């Protein structure tokens, strides 16, 4: 007799689940769009993806390439832990973002070739002056096909 009660309960639960599945499937996308927890989760995933993109971009830049940002020839960019915390601003539509990061930038300035010493330095391949400066790296991002990309990078003096 106990076996009949168990099978009756199971049949009832299976029937209820079968009836509820189409309702849950139809309400799923609409419920997720209005769900604040889903929106928060999406924002956290976007922030993590942007931070990972930022980290890999810096790693490539510091691996040996020189990046020319507006007005600057940059050799290396290192996080400035003494600076302001990073700030990410993701647009309400989730398709674009702006990141502000305090960094120490190793900047190159070419020597003018007006004197003999500068001409000699250029001939030997060292015709630049390198210096480290505190800068704010501003990166504009766009999300296309679910993937974040860097659209624009700019180094400015901290305010």
WONORFEN-V733009 format. One record per residue. N is the residue number from 0. RES is the residue in one letter. SS is DSSP state (~ for helix, > for strand, _ for the rest). Layout:
n=N res=RES ss=SS
n=N res=RES ss=SS
//
This chain:
n=0 res=X ss=_
n=1 res=X ss=~
n=2 res=X ss=~
n=3 res=X ss=~
n=4 res=X ss=~
n=5 res=X ss=~
n=6 res=X ss=~
n=7 res=X ss=~
n=8 res=X ss=~
n=9 res=X ss=~
n=10 res=X ss=~
n=11 res=X ss=~
n=12 res=X ss=~
n=13 res=X ss=~
n=14 res=X ss=~
n=15 res=X ss=~
n=16 res=X ss=~
n=17 res=X ss=~
n=18 res=X ss=~
n=19 res=X ss=~
n=20 res=X ss=~
n=21 res=X ss=~
n=22 res=X ss=~
n=23 res=X ss=~
n=24 res=X ss=~
n=25 res=X ss=~
n=26 res=X ss=~
n=27 res=X ss=~
n=28 res=X ss=~
n=29 res=X ss=~
n=30 res=X ss=~
n=31 res=X ss=~
n=32 res=X ss=~
n=33 res=X ss=~
n=34 res=X ss=_
n=35 res=X ss=~
n=36 res=X ss=~
n=37 res=X ss=~
n=38 res=X ss=~
n=39 res=X ss=~
n=40 res=X ss=~
n=41 res=X ss=~
n=42 res=X ss=~
n=43 res=X ss=~
n=44 res=X ss=~
n=45 res=X ss=~
n=46 res=X ss=~
n=47 res=X ss=~
n=48 res=X ss=~
n=49 res=X ss=~
n=50 res=X ss=~
n=51 res=X ss=~
n=52 res=X ss=~
n=53 res=X ss=~
n=54 res=X ss=~
n=55 res=X ss=~
n=56 res=X ss=~
n=57 res=X ss=~
n=58 res=X ss=~
n=59 res=X ss=~
n=60 res=X ss=~
n=61 res=X ss=~
n=62 res=X ss=_
n=63 res=X ss=_
n=64 res=X ss=_
n=65 res=X ss=_
n=66 res=X ss=>
n=67 res=X ss=>
n=68 res=X ss=>
n=69 res=X ss=_
n=70 res=X ss=_
n=71 res=X ss=>
n=72 res=X ss=>
n=73 res=X ss=>
n=74 res=X ss=>
n=75 res=X ss=>
n=76 res=X ss=>
n=77 res=X ss=>
n=78 res=X ss=>
n=79 res=X ss=_
n=80 res=X ss=_
n=81 res=X ss=_
n=82 res=X ss=_
n=83 res=X ss=_
n=84 res=X ss=_
n=85 res=X ss=_
n=86 res=X ss=>
n=87 res=X ss=>
n=88 res=X ss=>
n=89 res=X ss=>
n=90 res=X ss=_
n=91 res=X ss=_
n=92 res=X ss=_
n=93 res=X ss=_
n=94 res=X ss=_
n=95 res=X ss=>
n=96 res=X ss=>
n=97 res=X ss=>
n=98 res=X ss=>
n=99 res=X ss=>
n=100 res=X ss=>
n=101 res=X ss=>
n=102 res=X ss=>
n=103 res=X ss=>
n=104 res=X ss=>
n=105 res=X ss=>
n=106 res=X ss=>
n=107 res=X ss=>
n=108 res=X ss=>
n=109 res=X ss=>
n=110 res=X ss=_
n=111 res=X ss=_
n=112 res=X ss=_
n=113 res=X ss=_
n=114 res=X ss=_
n=115 res=X ss=~
n=116 res=X ss=~
n=117 res=X ss=~
n=118 res=X ss=~
n=119 res=X ss=~
n=120 res=X ss=~
n=121 res=X ss=~
n=122 res=X ss=~
n=123 res=X ss=_
n=124 res=X ss=_
n=125 res=X ss=_
n=126 res=X ss=_
n=127 res=X ss=>
n=128 res=X ss=>
n=129 res=X ss=>
n=130 res=X ss=>
n=131 res=X ss=>
n=132 res=X ss=>
n=133 res=X ss=>
n=134 res=X ss=>
n=135 res=X ss=>
n=136 res=X ss=>
n=137 res=X ss=>
n=138 res=X ss=>
n=139 res=X ss=>
n=140 res=X ss=>
n=141 res=X ss=>
n=142 res=X ss=>
n=143 res=X ss=>
n=144 res=X ss=_
n=145 res=X ss=_
n=146 res=X ss=>
n=147 res=X ss=>
n=148 res=X ss=>
n=149 res=X ss=>
n=150 res=X ss=>
n=151 res=X ss=>
n=152 res=X ss=>
n=153 res=X ss=>
n=154 res=X ss=>
n=155 res=X ss=>
n=156 res=X ss=>
n=157 res=X ss=_
n=158 res=X ss=_
//
